[in-house]
């Protein structure tokens, strides 16, 4: 008797999860200047009762930062939505999730919002084993050179990303100068880096 009661509840839960996974064609978070643009497209035939837009800085605790009321989506066509998160904390990773009324939550997407007003960001700084040196990309390949104050090269590294992984244990403690150039030999940025090996 108990099996007959619990079986339909389990089946309803499984159907609910399948529906929430198929609601979206895509969900993107893009850094635009000092804001974050969220864009998503609901699959044709999917509808929901309102959309809550949720934000987190640790991927665990989410708070609501926006709401789209009414019936969302369409039975006959795909529907695209946009939302701008204005003024989130700079030089931080941000996580977003959508909660579809009567359907359930979306996957979580994330984006790193960086402020390049100095041309680069080192995080954390002083540089440690897990530090990254971010810069604004202009070309597919880049070279990093780190120098002592007397001009002696301490380290050369290459990447096709918009950051370099720093290995401070290869460089003596102190304040050093760095330069990033692209594949054409054009300087992208330069500055000072503090190395603090433990």
GILINSUL-V677423 format. One record per residue. N is the residue number from 0. RES is the residue in one letter. OMEGA is omega in whole degrees, -180 to 180 (* if undefined). D_FIRST is the distance of its C-alpha to the first C-alpha in Angstrom with 2 decimals. Layout:
BEGIN
[[N RES OMEGA D_FIRST] [N RES OMEGA D_FIRST]]
END
This chain:
BEGIN
[[0 X 180 0.00] [1 X 179 3.80] [2 X -180 5.46] [3 X 180 5.43] [4 X -174 6.75] [5 X -176 9.14] [6 X 179 10.47] [7 X 180 12.53] [8 X 179 13.97] [9 X -180 15.24] [10 X 178 16.72] [11 X 179 18.45] [12 X -180 19.96] [13 X 178 21.36] [14 X 179 22.88] [15 X 179 24.40] [16 X 179 26.10] [17 X 180 27.49] [18 X -176 28.98] [19 X 178 30.70] [20 X -176 32.25] [21 X -177 33.77] [22 X -172 35.22] [23 X 168 38.63] [24 X 176 41.33] [25 X 177 43.06] [26 X -175 43.42] [27 X 171 46.76] [28 X -175 48.56] [29 X 175 52.36] [30 X 179 55.04] [31 X -173 57.74] [32 X -179 60.68] [33 X 177 59.17] [34 X 176 56.03] [35 X 179 52.83] [36 X 174 51.91] [37 X 177 48.26] [38 X 178 47.68] [39 X 180 44.51] [40 X 178 43.66] [41 X -179 40.46] [42 X 176 39.38] [43 X 179 40.02] [44 X -180 37.02] [45 X 176 35.52] [46 X 177 35.66] [47 X -179 34.59] [48 X 180 35.18] [49 X 179 37.96] [50 X 173 38.77] [51 X 178 39.28] [52 X -173 41.84] [53 X -176 41.28] [54 X 177 43.85] [55 X 174 43.97] [56 X 180 46.72] [57 X 180 44.50] [58 X -179 41.59] [59 X -178 39.17] [60 X -179 39.94] [61 X 173 40.24] [62 X -180 41.81] [63 X 178 42.10] [64 X 179 45.60] [65 X -180 45.15] [66 X 173 43.02] [67 X -175 43.13] [68 X 176 41.73] [69 X 179 40.48] [70 X -179 38.88] [71 X -178 39.78] [72 X -177 40.03] [73 X 177 40.47] [74 X -172 38.80] [75 X -178 42.16] [76 X 173 43.87] [77 X -180 43.70] [78 X -179 44.66] [79 X 180 46.54] [80 X 174 46.65] [81 X 176 49.00] [82 X 178 49.11] [83 X 173 51.91] [84 X -175 51.25] [85 X 173 54.68] [86 X 174 56.24] [87 X -178 53.66] [88 X 180 55.03] [89 X 178 57.45] [90 X 179 57.39] [91 X 174 53.64] [92 X -179 50.51] [93 X -179 48.25] [94 X -178 44.58] [95 X 177 42.98] [96 X 176 39.54] [97 X 177 38.48] [98 X -178 35.45] [99 X -180 34.49] [100 X -179 32.98] [101 X -180 29.49] [102 X 180 29.65] [103 X -175 30.23] [104 X 174 33.03] [105 X 168 35.54] [106 X 177 36.88] [107 X 174 39.54] [108 X -179 43.19] [109 X 177 46.18] [110 X 177 49.94] [111 X -179 52.87] [112 X -176 55.32] [113 X 178 58.81] [114 X -176 62.06] [115 X -179 64.96] [116 X 175 67.76] [117 X -179 69.47] [118 X -179 68.75] [119 X 174 66.36] [120 X 173 63.77] [121 X -177 63.37] [122 X -13 60.11] [123 X -179 60.05] [124 X 6 63.79] [125 X -173 65.75] [126 X 177 64.45] [127 X -176 62.19] [128 X -179 60.30] [129 X -177 57.55] [130 X 175 59.94] [131 X 176 60.11] [132 X -180 63.14] [133 X 176 62.05] [134 X -179 64.52] [135 X -175 64.63] [136 X 177 64.63] [137 X -172 67.33] [138 X -178 67.47] [139 X -175 65.31] [140 X -176 66.89] [141 X 177 68.21] [142 X 176 70.17] [143 X 173 70.15] [144 X 176 73.23] [145 X -174 73.47] [146 X 165 77.02] [147 X -180 78.79] [148 X 179 81.25] [149 X 177 84.10] [150 X 179 82.53] [151 X 180 81.28] [152 X 178 78.04] [153 X -175 75.23] [154 X 171 72.37] [155 X -179 71.80] [156 X 179 68.39] [157 X 177 67.11] [158 X 170 63.94] [159 X 176 62.64] [160 X 176 60.20] [161 X 178 61.07] [162 X 172 61.15] [163 X 171 62.56] [164 X -177 60.76] [165 X 177 63.27] [166 X -174 64.03] [167 X -180 66.15] [168 X 178 66.62] [169 X -175 68.99] [170 X 179 71.12] [171 X 177 73.12] [172 X 177 72.30] [173 X 178 74.18] [174 X -178 74.60] [175 X 180 74.99] [176 X 176 75.55] [177 X 178 73.27] [178 X 175 73.70] [179 X 176 71.34] [180 X 178 72.93] [181 X -176 71.44] [182 X 179 72.24] [183 X -179 75.39] [184 X -179 76.69] [185 X -180 76.17] [186 X 177 75.22] [187 X 179 71.82] [188 X 176 72.03] [189 X -180 73.50] [190 X -180 73.37] [191 X 179 73.19] [192 X 179 70.47] [193 X 177 70.17] [194 X -180 69.05] [195 X 176 67.76] [196 X -179 66.70] [197 X * 65.14]]
END
